[in-house]
Amino acid sequence: MSGLPKRGKLLIAVLIGAAFTLSACATVKGLGRDIQSVGQAGSDAINNN
């Protein structure tokens, strides 16, 4: 995945986060954690060249 541009990495992170959100959030608390993890994944994808 190191050959992907930042935008591609961010897109992959968002898609993975969306999959987790749609499949694993049964409660409001769980949804909050899922949203936070999506934000973290996006941040990590942007900061890892």
mmCIF entry with sequence, helices, sheets and N, C-alpha, C, O atoms, coordinates in Angstrom:
data_MODEL
# 
_entry.id   MODEL 
# 
_entity.id                         1 
_entity.type                       polymer 
_entity.pdbx_number_of_molecules   1 
# 
_entity_poly.entity_id                      1 
_entity_poly.type                           'polypeptide(L)' 
_entity_poly.nstd_linkage                   no 
_entity_poly.nstd_monomer                   no 
_entity_poly.pdbx_seq_one_letter_code       MSGLPKRGKLLIAVLIGAAFTLSACATVKGLGRDIQSVGQAGSDAINNN 
_entity_poly.pdbx_seq_one_letter_code_can   MSGLPKRGKLLIAVLIGAAFTLSACATVKGLGRDIQSVGQAGSDAINNN 
_entity_poly.pdbx_strand_id                 A 
# 
loop_
_entity_poly_seq.entity_id 
_entity_poly_seq.num 
_entity_poly_seq.mon_id 
_entity_poly_seq.hetero 
1 1  MET n 
1 2  SER n 
1 3  GLY n 
1 4  LEU n 
1 5  PRO n 
1 6  LYS n 
1 7  ARG n 
1 8  GLY n 
1 9  LYS n 
1 10 LEU n 
1 11 LEU n 
1 12 ILE n 
1 13 ALA n 
1 14 VAL n 
1 15 LEU n 
1 16 ILE n 
1 17 GLY n 
1 18 ALA n 
1 19 ALA n 
1 20 PHE n 
1 21 THR n 
1 22 LEU n 
1 23 SER n 
1 24 ALA n 
1 25 CYS n 
1 26 ALA n 
1 27 THR n 
1 28 VAL n 
1 29 LYS n 
1 30 GLY n 
1 31 LEU n 
1 32 GLY n 
1 33 ARG n 
1 34 ASP n 
1 35 ILE n 
1 36 GLN n 
1 37 SER n 
1 38 VAL n 
1 39 GLY n 
1 40 GLN n 
1 41 ALA n 
1 42 GLY n 
1 43 SER n 
1 44 ASP n 
1 45 ALA n 
1 46 ILE n 
1 47 ASN n 
1 48 ASN n 
1 49 ASN n 
# 
_struct_asym.id          A 
_struct_asym.entity_id   1 
# 
loop_
_struct_conf.conf_type_id 
_struct_conf.id 
_struct_conf.pdbx_PDB_helix_id 
_struct_conf.beg_label_comp_id 
_struct_conf.beg_label_asym_id 
_struct_conf.beg_label_seq_id 
_struct_conf.pdbx_beg_PDB_ins_code 
_struct_conf.end_label_comp_id 
_struct_conf.end_label_asym_id 
_struct_conf.end_label_seq_id 
_struct_conf.pdbx_end_PDB_ins_code 
_struct_conf.beg_auth_comp_id 
_struct_conf.beg_auth_asym_id 
_struct_conf.beg_auth_seq_id 
_struct_conf.end_auth_comp_id 
_struct_conf.end_auth_asym_id 
_struct_conf.end_auth_seq_id 
_struct_conf.pdbx_PDB_helix_class 
_struct_conf.details 
_struct_conf.pdbx_PDB_helix_length 
HELX_P HELX_P1 AA1 LYS A 6  ? ALA A 24 ? LYS A 6  ALA A 24 1 ? 19 
HELX_P HELX_P2 AA2 VAL A 28 ? ASN A 47 ? VAL A 28 ASN A 47 1 ? 20 
# 
_struct_conf_type.id          HELX_P 
_struct_conf_type.criteria    ? 
_struct_conf_type.reference   ? 
# 
loop_
_atom_site.group_PDB 
_atom_site.id 
_atom_site.type_symbol 
_atom_site.label_atom_id 
_atom_site.label_alt_id 
_atom_site.label_comp_id 
_atom_site.label_asym_id 
_atom_site.label_entity_id 
_atom_site.label_seq_id 
_atom_site.pdbx_PDB_ins_code 
_atom_site.Cartn_x 
_atom_site.Cartn_y 
_atom_site.Cartn_z 
_atom_site.occupancy 
_atom_site.B_iso_or_equiv 
_atom_site.pdbx_formal_charge 
_atom_site.auth_seq_id 
_atom_site.auth_comp_id 
_atom_site.auth_asym_id 
_atom_site.auth_atom_id 
_atom_site.pdbx_PDB_model_num 
ATOM 1   N N  . MET A 1 1  ? 0.817   -1.194 0.000  1.00 0.00 ? 1  MET A N  1 
ATOM 2   C CA . MET A 1 1  ? 0.000   0.000  0.000  1.00 0.00 ? 1  MET A CA 1 
ATOM 3   C C  . MET A 1 1  ? 0.859   1.255  0.000  1.00 0.00 ? 1  MET A C  1 
ATOM 4   O O  . MET A 1 1  ? 0.326   2.364  -0.039 1.00 0.00 ? 1  MET A O  1 
ATOM 5   N N  . SER A 1 2  ? 2.162   1.103  0.042  1.00 0.00 ? 2  SER A N  1 
ATOM 6   C CA . SER A 1 2  ? 3.029   2.273  0.089  1.00 0.00 ? 2  SER A CA 1 
ATOM 7   C C  . SER A 1 2  ? 3.058   3.022  -1.232 1.00 0.00 ? 2  SER A C  1 
ATOM 8   O O  . SER A 1 2  ? 3.475   4.179  -1.271 1.00 0.00 ? 2  SER A O  1 
ATOM 9   N N  . GLY A 1 3  ? 2.626   2.389  -2.314 1.00 0.00 ? 3  GLY A N  1 
ATOM 10  C CA . GLY A 1 3  ? 2.631   3.048  -3.609 1.00 0.00 ? 3  GLY A CA 1 
ATOM 11  C C  . GLY A 1 3  ? 1.413   3.922  -3.851 1.00 0.00 ? 3  GLY A C  1 
ATOM 12  O O  . GLY A 1 3  ? 1.366   4.660  -4.835 1.00 0.00 ? 3  GLY A O  1 
ATOM 13  N N  . LEU A 1 4  ? 0.430   3.848  -2.970 1.00 0.00 ? 4  LEU A N  1 
ATOM 14  C CA . LEU A 1 4  ? -0.784  4.645  -3.150 1.00 0.00 ? 4  LEU A CA 1 
ATOM 15  C C  . LEU A 1 4  ? -0.557  6.090  -2.726 1.00 0.00 ? 4  LEU A C  1 
ATOM 16  O O  . LEU A 1 4  ? 0.181   6.350  -1.776 1.00 0.00 ? 4  LEU A O  1 
ATOM 17  N N  . PRO A 1 5  ? -1.184  7.024  -3.421 1.00 0.00 ? 5  PRO A N  1 
ATOM 18  C CA . PRO A 1 5  ? -1.113  8.426  -2.982 1.00 0.00 ? 5  PRO A CA 1 
ATOM 19  C C  . PRO A 1 5  ? -1.920  8.601  -1.697 1.00 0.00 ? 5  PRO A C  1 
ATOM 20  O O  . PRO A 1 5  ? -2.710  7.732  -1.328 1.00 0.00 ? 5  PRO A O  1 
ATOM 21  N N  . LYS A 1 6  ? -1.720  9.714  -1.029 1.00 0.00 ? 6  LYS A N  1 
ATOM 22  C CA . LYS A 1 6  ? -2.420  9.991  0.226  1.00 0.00 ? 6  LYS A CA 1 
ATOM 23  C C  . LYS A 1 6  ? -3.936  9.894  0.059  1.00 0.00 ? 6  LYS A C  1 
ATOM 24  O O  . LYS A 1 6  ? -4.632  9.374  0.931  1.00 0.00 ? 6  LYS A O  1 
ATOM 25  N N  . ARG A 1 7  ? -4.428  10.386 -1.038 1.00 0.00 ? 7  ARG A N  1 
ATOM 26  C CA . ARG A 1 7  ? -5.873  10.374 -1.278 1.00 0.00 ? 7  ARG A CA 1 
ATOM 27  C C  . ARG A 1 7  ? -6.399  8.941  -1.350 1.00 0.00 ? 7  ARG A C  1 
ATOM 28  O O  . ARG A 1 7  ? -7.482  8.650  -0.843 1.00 0.00 ? 7  ARG A O  1 
ATOM 29  N N  . GLY A 1 8  ? -5.640  8.052  -1.972 1.00 0.00 ? 8  GLY A N  1 
ATOM 30  C CA . GLY A 1 8  ? -6.034  6.652  -2.072 1.00 0.00 ? 8  GLY A CA 1 
ATOM 31  C C  . GLY A 1 8  ? -6.038  5.981  -0.710 1.00 0.00 ? 8  GLY A C  1 
ATOM 32  O O  . GLY A 1 8  ? -6.943  5.208  -0.396 1.00 0.00 ? 8  GLY A O  1 
ATOM 33  N N  . LYS A 1 9  ? -5.024  6.277  0.100  1.00 0.00 ? 9  LYS A N  1 
ATOM 34  C CA . LYS A 1 9  ? -4.960  5.718  1.456  1.00 0.00 ? 9  LYS A CA 1 
ATOM 35  C C  . LYS A 1 9  ? -6.128  6.208  2.299  1.00 0.00 ? 9  LYS A C  1 
ATOM 36  O O  . LYS A 1 9  ? -6.718  5.445  3.063  1.00 0.00 ? 9  LYS A O  1 
ATOM 37  N N  . LEU A 1 10 ? -6.451  7.470  2.154  1.00 0.00 ? 10 LEU A N  1 
ATOM 38  C CA . LEU A 1 10 ? -7.572  8.035  2.908  1.00 0.00 ? 10 LEU A CA 1 
ATOM 39  C C  . LEU A 1 10 ? -8.879  7.379  2.482  1.00 0.00 ? 10 LEU A C  1 
ATOM 40  O O  . LEU A 1 10 ? -9.717  7.059  3.326  1.00 0.00 ? 10 LEU A O  1 
ATOM 41  N N  . LEU A 1 11 ? -9.055  7.179  1.196  1.00 0.00 ? 11 LEU A N  1 
ATOM 42  C CA . LEU A 1 11 ? -10.260 6.540  0.702  1.00 0.00 ? 11 LEU A CA 1 
ATOM 43  C C  . LEU A 1 11 ? -10.394 5.122  1.251  1.00 0.00 ? 11 LEU A C  1 
ATOM 44  O O  . LEU A 1 11 ? -11.480 4.714  1.664  1.00 0.00 ? 11 LEU A O  1 
ATOM 45  N N  . ILE A 1 12 ? -9.305  4.380  1.254  1.00 0.00 ? 12 ILE A N  1 
ATOM 46  C CA . ILE A 1 12 ? -9.326  3.020  1.803  1.00 0.00 ? 12 ILE A CA 1 
ATOM 47  C C  . ILE A 1 12 ? -9.675  3.057  3.282  1.00 0.00 ? 12 ILE A C  1 
ATOM 48  O O  . ILE A 1 12 ? -10.482 2.251  3.746  1.00 0.00 ? 12 ILE A O  1 
ATOM 49  N N  . ALA A 1 13 ? -9.079  3.979  4.029  1.00 0.00 ? 13 ALA A N  1 
ATOM 50  C CA . ALA A 1 13 ? -9.367  4.090  5.458  1.00 0.00 ? 13 ALA A CA 1 
ATOM 51  C C  . ALA A 1 13 ? -10.836 4.424  5.699  1.00 0.00 ? 13 ALA A C  1 
ATOM 52  O O  . ALA A 1 13 ? -11.458 3.866  6.603  1.00 0.00 ? 13 ALA A O  1 
ATOM 53  N N  . VAL A 1 14 ? -11.387 5.320  4.906  1.00 0.00 ? 14 VAL A N  1 
ATOM 54  C CA . VAL A 1 14 ? -12.797 5.697  5.058  1.00 0.00 ? 14 VAL A CA 1 
ATOM 55  C C  . VAL A 1 14 ? -13.707 4.519  4.727  1.00 0.00 ? 14 VAL A C  1 
ATOM 56  O O  . VAL A 1 14 ? -14.685 4.271  5.433  1.00 0.00 ? 14 VAL A O  1 
ATOM 57  N N  . LEU A 1 15 ? -13.394 3.801  3.672  1.00 0.00 ? 15 LEU A N  1 
ATOM 58  C CA . LEU A 1 15 ? -14.209 2.647  3.299  1.00 0.00 ? 15 LEU A CA 1 
ATOM 59  C C  . LEU A 1 15 ? -14.167 1.558  4.368  1.00 0.00 ? 15 LEU A C  1 
ATOM 60  O O  . LEU A 1 15 ? -15.193 0.957  4.687  1.00 0.00 ? 15 LEU A O  1 
ATOM 61  N N  . ILE A 1 16 ? -12.988 1.305  4.916  1.00 0.00 ? 16 ILE A N  1 
ATOM 62  C CA . ILE A 1 16 ? -12.870 0.313  5.991  1.00 0.00 ? 16 ILE A CA 1 
ATOM 63  C C  . ILE A 1 16 ? -13.652 0.783  7.212  1.00 0.00 ? 16 ILE A C  1 
ATOM 64  O O  . ILE A 1 16 ? -14.374 0.002  7.832  1.00 0.00 ? 16 ILE A O  1 
ATOM 65  N N  . GLY A 1 17 ? -13.509 2.042  7.551  1.00 0.00 ? 17 GLY A N  1 
ATOM 66  C CA . GLY A 1 17 ? -14.245 2.583  8.687  1.00 0.00 ? 17 GLY A CA 1 
ATOM 67  C C  . GLY A 1 17 ? -15.746 2.514  8.475  1.00 0.00 ? 17 GLY A C  1 
ATOM 68  O O  . GLY A 1 17 ? -16.489 2.200  9.404  1.00 0.00 ? 17 GLY A O  1 
ATOM 69  N N  . ALA A 1 18 ? -16.197 2.802  7.269  1.00 0.00 ? 18 ALA A N  1 
ATOM 70  C CA . ALA A 1 18 ? -17.627 2.727  6.972  1.00 0.00 ? 18 ALA A CA 1 
ATOM 71  C C  . ALA A 1 18 ? -18.133 1.295  7.096  1.00 0.00 ? 18 ALA A C  1 
ATOM 72  O O  . ALA A 1 18 ? -19.237 1.062  7.588  1.00 0.00 ? 18 ALA A O  1 
ATOM 73  N N  . ALA A 1 19 ? -17.328 0.342  6.652  1.00 0.00 ? 19 ALA A N  1 
ATOM 74  C CA . ALA A 1 19 ? -17.721 -1.066 6.780  1.00 0.00 ? 19 ALA A CA 1 
ATOM 75  C C  . ALA A 1 19 ? -17.869 -1.450 8.239  1.00 0.00 ? 19 ALA A C  1 
ATOM 76  O O  . ALA A 1 19 ? -18.834 -2.117 8.613  1.00 0.00 ? 19 ALA A O  1 
ATOM 77  N N  . PHE A 1 20 ? -16.913 -1.031 9.074  1.00 0.00 ? 20 PHE A N  1 
ATOM 78  C CA . PHE A 1 20 ? -17.013 -1.310 10.506 1.00 0.00 ? 20 PHE A CA 1 
ATOM 79  C C  . PHE A 1 20 ? -18.241 -0.624 11.102 1.00 0.00 ? 20 PHE A C  1 
ATOM 80  O O  . PHE A 1 20 ? -18.960 -1.219 11.905 1.00 0.00 ? 20 PHE A O  1 
ATOM 81  N N  . THR A 1 21 ? -18.475 0.602  10.716 1.00 0.00 ? 21 THR A N  1 
ATOM 82  C CA . THR A 1 21 ? -19.608 1.349  11.250 1.00 0.00 ? 21 THR A CA 1 
ATOM 83  C C  . THR A 1 21 ? -20.923 0.670  10.893 1.00 0.00 ? 21 THR A C  1 
ATOM 84  O O  . THR A 1 21 ? -21.804 0.530  11.742 1.00 0.00 ? 21 THR A O  1 
ATOM 85  N N  . LEU A 1 22 ? -21.056 0.254  9.655  1.00 0.00 ? 22 LEU A N  1 
ATOM 86  C CA . LEU A 1 22 ? -22.302 -0.364 9.218  1.00 0.00 ? 22 LEU A CA 1 
ATOM 87  C C  . LEU A 1 22 ? -22.512 -1.757 9.814  1.00 0.00 ? 22 LEU A C  1 
ATOM 88  O O  . LEU A 1 22 ? -23.651 -2.192 9.980  1.00 0.00 ? 22 LEU A O  1 
ATOM 89  N N  . SER A 1 23 ? -21.439 -2.447 10.130 1.00 0.00 ? 23 SER A N  1 
ATOM 90  C CA . SER A 1 23 ? -21.581 -3.817 10.591 1.00 0.00 ? 23 SER A CA 1 
ATOM 91  C C  . SER A 1 23 ? -21.509 -3.981 12.105 1.00 0.00 ? 23 SER A C  1 
ATOM 92  O O  . SER A 1 23 ? -21.992 -4.986 12.627 1.00 0.00 ? 23 SER A O  1 
ATOM 93  N N  . ALA A 1 24 ? -20.927 -3.035 12.821 1.00 0.00 ? 24 ALA A N  1 
ATOM 94  C CA . ALA A 1 24 ? -20.640 -3.295 14.229 1.00 0.00 ? 24 ALA A CA 1 
ATOM 95  C C  . ALA A 1 24 ? -21.263 -2.330 15.223 1.00 0.00 ? 24 ALA A C  1 
ATOM 96  O O  . ALA A 1 24 ? -21.101 -2.534 16.426 1.00 0.00 ? 24 ALA A O  1 
ATOM 97  N N  . CYS A 1 25 ? -21.957 -1.306 14.795 1.00 0.00 ? 25 CYS A N  1 
ATOM 98  C CA . CYS A 1 25 ? -22.440 -0.339 15.773 1.00 0.00 ? 25 CYS A CA 1 
ATOM 99  C C  . CYS A 1 25 ? -23.895 -0.601 16.134 1.00 0.00 ? 25 CYS A C  1 
ATOM 100 O O  . CYS A 1 25 ? -24.802 -0.212 15.397 1.00 0.00 ? 25 CYS A O  1 
ATOM 101 N N  . ALA A 1 26 ? -24.116 -1.253 17.257 1.00 0.00 ? 26 ALA A N  1 
ATOM 102 C CA . ALA A 1 26 ? -25.468 -1.567 17.696 1.00 0.00 ? 26 ALA A CA 1 
ATOM 103 C C  . ALA A 1 26 ? -25.983 -0.539 18.705 1.00 0.00 ? 26 ALA A C  1 
ATOM 104 O O  . ALA A 1 26 ? -27.187 -0.453 18.949 1.00 0.00 ? 26 ALA A O  1 
ATOM 105 N N  . THR A 1 27 ? -25.086 0.223  19.280 1.00 0.00 ? 27 THR A N  1 
ATOM 106 C CA . THR A 1 27 ? -25.492 1.216  20.274 1.00 0.00 ? 27 THR A CA 1 
ATOM 107 C C  . THR A 1 27 ? -24.915 2.574  19.919 1.00 0.00 ? 27 THR A C  1 
ATOM 108 O O  . THR A 1 27 ? -24.013 2.673  19.087 1.00 0.00 ? 27 THR A O  1 
ATOM 109 N N  . VAL A 1 28 ? -25.426 3.606  20.540 1.00 0.00 ? 28 VAL A N  1 
ATOM 110 C CA . VAL A 1 28 ? -24.905 4.957  20.306 1.00 0.00 ? 28 VAL A CA 1 
ATOM 111 C C  . VAL A 1 28 ? -23.455 5.039  20.759 1.00 0.00 ? 28 VAL A C  1 
ATOM 112 O O  . VAL A 1 28 ? -22.636 5.686  20.106 1.00 0.00 ? 28 VAL A O  1 
ATOM 113 N N  . LYS A 1 29 ? -23.135 4.393  21.863 1.00 0.00 ? 29 LYS A N  1 
ATOM 114 C CA . LYS A 1 29 ? -21.758 4.382  22.359 1.00 0.00 ? 29 LYS A CA 1 
ATOM 115 C C  . LYS A 1 29 ? -20.842 3.693  21.341 1.00 0.00 ? 29 LYS A C  1 
ATOM 116 O O  . LYS A 1 29 ? -19.740 4.168  21.066 1.00 0.00 ? 29 LYS A O  1 
ATOM 117 N N  . GLY A 1 30 ? -21.302 2.587  20.796 1.00 0.00 ? 30 GLY A N  1 
ATOM 118 C CA . GLY A 1 30 ? -20.528 1.881  19.776 1.00 0.00 ? 30 GLY A CA 1 
ATOM 119 C C  . GLY A 1 30 ? -20.350 2.716  18.524 1.00 0.00 ? 30 GLY A C  1 
ATOM 120 O O  . GLY A 1 30 ? -19.281 2.708  17.913 1.00 0.00 ? 30 GLY A O  1 
ATOM 121 N N  . LEU A 1 31 ? -21.387 3.432  18.142 1.00 0.00 ? 31 LEU A N  1 
ATOM 122 C CA . LEU A 1 31 ? -21.302 4.311  16.976 1.00 0.00 ? 31 LEU A CA 1 
ATOM 123 C C  . LEU A 1 31 ? -20.249 5.394  17.194 1.00 0.00 ? 31 LEU A C  1 
ATOM 124 O O  . LEU A 1 31 ? -19.473 5.707  16.291 1.00 0.00 ? 31 LEU A O  1 
ATOM 125 N N  . GLY A 1 32 ? -20.228 5.959  18.392 1.00 0.00 ? 32 GLY A N  1 
ATOM 126 C CA . GLY A 1 32 ? -19.225 6.987  18.712 1.00 0.00 ? 32 GLY A CA 1 
ATOM 127 C C  . GLY A 1 32 ? -17.813 6.445  18.584 1.00 0.00 ? 32 GLY A C  1 
ATOM 128 O O  . GLY A 1 32 ? -16.930 7.112  18.045 1.00 0.00 ? 32 GLY A O  1 
ATOM 129 N N  . ARG A 1 33 ? -17.603 5.236  19.082 1.00 0.00 ? 33 ARG A N  1 
ATOM 130 C CA . ARG A 1 33 ? -16.272 4.621  18.976 1.00 0.00 ? 33 ARG A CA 1 
ATOM 131 C C  . ARG A 1 33 ? -15.921 4.348  17.519 1.00 0.00 ? 33 ARG A C  1 
ATOM 132 O O  . ARG A 1 33 ? -14.779 4.546  17.104 1.00 0.00 ? 33 ARG A O  1 
ATOM 133 N N  . ASP A 1 34 ? -16.899 3.895  16.746 1.00 0.00 ? 34 ASP A N  1 
ATOM 134 C CA . ASP A 1 34 ? -16.648 3.619  15.335 1.00 0.00 ? 34 ASP A CA 1 
ATOM 135 C C  . ASP A 1 34 ? -16.282 4.896  14.587 1.00 0.00 ? 34 ASP A C  1 
ATOM 136 O O  . ASP A 1 34 ? -15.351 4.900  13.781 1.00 0.00 ? 34 ASP A O  1 
ATOM 137 N N  . ILE A 1 35 ? -17.001 5.965  14.847 1.00 0.00 ? 35 ILE A N  1 
ATOM 138 C CA . ILE A 1 35 ? -16.697 7.243  14.189 1.00 0.00 ? 35 ILE A CA 1 
ATOM 139 C C  . ILE A 1 35 ? -15.308 7.734  14.580 1.00 0.00 ? 35 ILE A C  1 
ATOM 140 O O  . ILE A 1 35 ? -14.564 8.249  13.745 1.00 0.00 ? 35 ILE A O  1 
ATOM 141 N N  . GLN A 1 36 ? -14.969 7.571  15.845 1.00 0.00 ? 36 GLN A N  1 
ATOM 142 C CA . GLN A 1 36 ? -13.644 7.982  16.313 1.00 0.00 ? 36 GLN A CA 1 
ATOM 143 C C  . GLN A 1 36 ? -12.560 7.160  15.614 1.00 0.00 ? 36 GLN A C  1 
ATOM 144 O O  . GLN A 1 36 ? -11.529 7.706  15.223 1.00 0.00 ? 36 GLN A O  1 
ATOM 145 N N  . SER A 1 37 ? -12.782 5.857  15.454 1.00 0.00 ? 37 SER A N  1 
ATOM 146 C CA . SER A 1 37 ? -11.780 5.016  14.802 1.00 0.00 ? 37 SER A CA 1 
ATOM 147 C C  . SER A 1 37 ? -11.627 5.381  13.324 1.00 0.00 ? 37 SER A C  1 
ATOM 148 O O  . SER A 1 37 ? -10.525 5.299  12.780 1.00 0.00 ? 37 SER A O  1 
ATOM 149 N N  . VAL A 1 38 ? -12.717 5.783  12.671 1.00 0.00 ? 38 VAL A N  1 
ATOM 150 C CA . VAL A 1 38 ? -12.631 6.228  11.278 1.00 0.00 ? 38 VAL A CA 1 
ATOM 151 C C  . VAL A 1 38 ? -11.782 7.491  11.187 1.00 0.00 ? 38 VAL A C  1 
ATOM 152 O O  . VAL A 1 38 ? -10.939 7.620  10.299 1.00 0.00 ? 38 VAL A O  1 
ATOM 153 N N  . GLY A 1 39 ? -12.011 8.417  12.108 1.00 0.00 ? 39 GLY A N  1 
ATOM 154 C CA . GLY A 1 39 ? -11.204 9.638  12.125 1.00 0.00 ? 39 GLY A CA 1 
ATOM 155 C C  . GLY A 1 39 ? -9.737  9.346  12.360 1.00 0.00 ? 39 GLY A C  1 
ATOM 156 O O  . GLY A 1 39 ? -8.870  9.954  11.733 1.00 0.00 ? 39 GLY A O  1 
ATOM 157 N N  . GLN A 1 40 ? -9.454  8.417  13.261 1.00 0.00 ? 40 GLN A N  1 
ATOM 158 C CA . GLN A 1 40 ? -8.067  8.041  13.551 1.00 0.00 ? 40 GLN A CA 1 
ATOM 159 C C  . GLN A 1 40 ? -7.429  7.381  12.337 1.00 0.00 ? 40 GLN A C  1 
ATOM 160 O O  . GLN A 1 40 ? -6.281  7.673  11.999 1.00 0.00 ? 40 GLN A O  1 
ATOM 161 N N  . ALA A 1 41 ? -8.165  6.497  11.684 1.00 0.00 ? 41 ALA A N  1 
ATOM 162 C CA . ALA A 1 41 ? -7.627  5.828  10.490 1.00 0.00 ? 41 ALA A CA 1 
ATOM 163 C C  . ALA A 1 41 ? -7.334  6.836  9.387  1.00 0.00 ? 41 ALA A C  1 
ATOM 164 O O  . ALA A 1 41 ? -6.313  6.735  8.708  1.00 0.00 ? 41 ALA A O  1 
ATOM 165 N N  . GLY A 1 42 ? -8.226  7.808  9.204  1.00 0.00 ? 42 GLY A N  1 
ATOM 166 C CA . GLY A 1 42 ? -7.991  8.847  8.208  1.00 0.00 ? 42 GLY A CA 1 
ATOM 167 C C  . GLY A 1 42 ? -6.771  9.684  8.542  1.00 0.00 ? 42 GLY A C  1 
ATOM 168 O O  . GLY A 1 42 ? -5.964  10.009 7.672  1.00 0.00 ? 42 GLY A O  1 
ATOM 169 N N  . SER A 1 43 ? -6.651  10.023 9.804  1.00 0.00 ? 43 SER A N  1 
ATOM 170 C CA . SER A 1 43 ? -5.491  10.794 10.255 1.00 0.00 ? 43 SER A CA 1 
ATOM 171 C C  . SER A 1 43 ? -4.196  10.012 10.046 1.00 0.00 ? 43 SER A C  1 
ATOM 172 O O  . SER A 1 43 ? -3.194  10.564 9.592  1.00 0.00 ? 43 SER A O  1 
ATOM 173 N N  . ASP A 1 44 ? -4.228  8.722  10.381 1.00 0.00 ? 44 ASP A N  1 
ATOM 174 C CA . ASP A 1 44 ? -3.051  7.883  10.191 1.00 0.00 ? 44 ASP A CA 1 
ATOM 175 C C  . ASP A 1 44 ? -2.676  7.770  8.722  1.00 0.00 ? 44 ASP A C  1 
ATOM 176 O O  . ASP A 1 44 ? -1.497  7.806  8.371  1.00 0.00 ? 44 ASP A O  1 
ATOM 177 N N  . ALA A 1 45 ? -3.687  7.633  7.860  1.00 0.00 ? 45 ALA A N  1 
ATOM 178 C CA . ALA A 1 45 ? -3.435  7.509  6.425  1.00 0.00 ? 45 ALA A CA 1 
ATOM 179 C C  . ALA A 1 45 ? -2.811  8.791  5.870  1.00 0.00 ? 45 ALA A C  1 
ATOM 180 O O  . ALA A 1 45 ? -1.943  8.733  4.999  1.00 0.00 ? 45 ALA A O  1 
ATOM 181 N N  . ILE A 1 46 ? -3.244  9.927  6.364  1.00 0.00 ? 46 ILE A N  1 
ATOM 182 C CA . ILE A 1 46 ? -2.701  11.195 5.887  1.00 0.00 ? 46 ILE A CA 1 
ATOM 183 C C  . ILE A 1 46 ? -1.272  11.394 6.374  1.00 0.00 ? 46 ILE A C  1 
ATOM 184 O O  . ILE A 1 46 ? -0.424  11.879 5.626  1.00 0.00 ? 46 ILE A O  1 
ATOM 185 N N  . ASN A 1 47 ? -0.999  11.022 7.625  1.00 0.00 ? 47 ASN A N  1 
ATOM 186 C CA . ASN A 1 47 ? 0.311   11.271 8.211  1.00 0.00 ? 47 ASN A CA 1 
ATOM 187 C C  . ASN A 1 47 ? 1.365   10.254 7.807  1.00 0.00 ? 47 ASN A C  1 
ATOM 188 O O  . ASN A 1 47 ? 2.558   10.531 7.934  1.00 0.00 ? 47 ASN A O  1 
ATOM 189 N N  . ASN A 1 48 ? 0.961   9.084  7.326  1.00 0.00 ? 48 ASN A N  1 
ATOM 190 C CA . ASN A 1 48 ? 1.923   8.071  6.879  1.00 0.00 ? 48 ASN A CA 1 
ATOM 191 C C  . ASN A 1 48 ? 2.125   8.205  5.389  1.00 0.00 ? 48 ASN A C  1 
ATOM 192 O O  . ASN A 1 48 ? 1.301   7.756  4.592  1.00 0.00 ? 48 ASN A O  1 
ATOM 193 N N  . ASN A 1 49 ? 3.231   8.829  5.020  1.00 0.00 ? 49 ASN A N  1 
ATOM 194 C CA . ASN A 1 49 ? 3.499   9.064  3.592  1.00 0.00 ? 49 ASN A CA 1 
ATOM 195 C C  . ASN A 1 49 ? 3.646   7.751  2.956  1.00 0.00 ? 49 ASN A C  1 
ATOM 196 O O  . ASN A 1 49 ? 3.877   7.672  1.750  1.00 0.00 ? 49 ASN A O  1 
# 
